Amino acid sequence: MTKTFSDKVYSILARESESEVNRLMADSIRILAVYNGVSWKSEVIPDLIKLYRFLGVLKPLDPKELDKALEKLEAEGLISVEKRVRGAFDRPWTFEDELIRLVDSGETLKALRRDEKFMNYVRERYRRMVNQLNRKRPI
């Protein structure tokens, strides 16, 4: 029997406590889903740190372990990774980065609706955005 895309996501979420790489695989999927299925590799680490702060995880993040996690996700057909040239607001030059995409954002989001960590994180991000928008600012 062939696993569906959602089944693959569920399987990764179910195995996240087995190793650091598995945890990073699950959390990378969560982060990509927050950003509509797309992120630059250079932005994944700061976004994971934000997620870990929210979850109360005070463990250092090993970039080599993240690379392994992303390679495994790509091998399983859940993400695509493409080298691209990009710019940034704070730099007057371009640089090479890797664009990471969920292969099927819709199926990933469907699977993540059952994931408590993801749903709590999304709710908290939304709550904070609404609070920021509702703050009165002097004119």
C-alpha positions as CSV (number, residue, x, y, z in Angstrom):
1,M,0.0,0.0,0.0
2,T,1.3,3.4,-0.9
3,K,1.3,6.1,1.7
4,T,-0.6,9.3,0.9
5,F,1.0,12.7,1.4
6,S,-1.0,13.2,4.6
7,D,0.1,9.8,5.9
8,K,3.7,10.8,5.4
9,V,3.2,14.0,7.4
10,Y,1.3,12.1,10.2
11,S,4.2,9.5,10.3
12,I,6.8,12.3,10.8
13,L,4.8,13.9,13.5
14,A,4.3,10.6,15.3
15,R,8.1,9.9,15.2
16,E,9.3,13.4,16.2
17,S,10.3,12.4,19.8
18,E,12.6,9.5,18.5
19,S,15.6,11.7,17.5
20,E,16.8,15.3,17.0
21,V,16.6,14.9,13.2
22,N,13.0,13.6,13.5
23,R,12.1,16.6,15.7
24,L,13.6,19.0,13.2
25,M,11.7,17.3,10.4
26,A,8.4,17.8,12.1
27,D,9.2,21.3,13.2
28,S,10.4,22.3,9.7
29,I,7.1,21.1,8.3
30,R,5.3,23.2,10.9
31,I,7.4,26.3,10.1
32,L,6.9,25.9,6.3
33,A,3.1,25.5,6.8
34,V,3.0,28.8,8.8
35,Y,4.6,30.5,5.8
36,N,2.2,29.1,3.2
37,G,4.6,26.3,2.4
38,V,7.6,28.3,1.3
39,S,10.7,29.7,3.1
40,W,14.3,30.5,2.5
41,K,16.8,28.2,4.2
42,S,18.5,31.2,5.8
43,E,15.1,32.0,7.5
44,V,14.3,28.6,8.7
45,I,16.6,28.7,11.7
46,P,15.3,32.0,13.1
47,D,11.8,30.7,12.6
48,L,12.5,27.5,14.4
49,I,14.0,29.5,17.3
50,K,10.7,31.5,17.5
51,L,8.7,28.2,17.6
52,Y,11.0,26.8,20.2
53,R,10.7,29.9,22.4
54,F,6.9,29.5,22.1
55,L,7.2,25.8,23.1
56,G,9.6,26.5,25.9
57,V,12.4,24.5,24.3
58,L,15.7,25.9,25.4
59,K,18.0,23.6,23.4
60,P,20.6,24.9,20.9
61,L,19.7,24.2,17.2
62,D,22.4,22.3,15.3
63,P,22.5,23.5,11.6
64,K,24.0,20.1,10.5
65,E,21.1,18.3,12.1
66,L,18.7,20.7,10.3
67,D,20.5,19.9,7.0
68,K,19.9,16.2,7.6
69,A,16.3,16.8,8.4
70,L,15.7,18.8,5.3
71,E,17.5,16.1,3.2
72,K,15.2,13.4,4.6
73,L,12.1,15.5,4.0
74,E,13.2,16.0,0.4
75,A,14.0,12.3,0.0
76,E,10.5,11.4,1.3
77,G,9.0,13.8,-1.3
78,L,7.5,16.2,1.2
79,I,9.6,19.2,0.3
80,S,11.6,20.5,-2.7
81,V,14.8,22.5,-2.2
82,E,16.1,24.7,-5.0
83,K,19.2,26.9,-5.1
84,R,18.3,30.5,-6.0
85,V,19.7,33.9,-6.0
86,R,17.9,36.4,-3.7
87,G,18.3,39.8,-2.3
88,A,17.4,41.3,1.1
89,F,16.3,44.7,2.3
90,D,19.3,45.2,4.5
91,R,21.9,44.3,1.8
92,P,22.7,46.1,-1.5
93,W,23.8,42.8,-3.1
94,T,22.3,39.4,-4.0
95,F,23.3,36.1,-2.5
96,E,22.7,32.4,-3.1
97,D,20.2,30.7,-0.8
98,E,17.9,27.7,-0.9
99,L,14.2,28.0,-1.5
100,I,12.3,25.3,0.4
101,R,8.8,24.4,-0.5
102,L,6.2,22.0,0.8
103,V,5.3,19.8,-2.2
104,D,1.6,19.8,-1.1
105,S,0.7,22.7,1.2
106,G,-3.0,21.8,1.3
107,E,-2.5,18.2,2.4
108,T,0.2,19.3,4.9
109,L,-2.2,21.8,6.5
110,K,-5.0,19.2,6.6
111,A,-2.6,16.9,8.5
112,L,-1.4,19.7,10.8
113,R,-5.0,20.6,11.9
114,R,-4.7,17.6,14.2
115,D,-1.3,18.8,15.5
116,E,-1.6,20.6,18.9
117,K,1.8,22.3,18.7
118,F,1.1,23.7,15.3
119,M,-2.5,24.8,16.1
120,N,-1.4,26.5,19.4
121,Y,1.5,28.3,17.7
122,V,-0.7,29.6,14.8
123,R,-3.3,30.8,17.3
124,E,-0.7,32.6,19.4
125,R,0.8,34.2,16.3
126,Y,-2.6,35.4,15.2
127,R,-3.4,36.7,18.7
128,R,-0.2,38.7,18.8
129,M,-0.8,40.2,15.4
130,V,-4.3,41.2,16.3
131,N,-3.0,42.8,19.6
132,Q,-0.4,44.7,17.6
133,L,-3.0,46.0,15.1
134,N,-5.3,47.0,17.9
135,R,-2.7,49.0,19.9
136,K,-3.4,52.7,19.8
137,R,-0.6,54.6,18.3
138,P,-0.1,58.4,18.7
139,I,-0.8,60.3,15.5
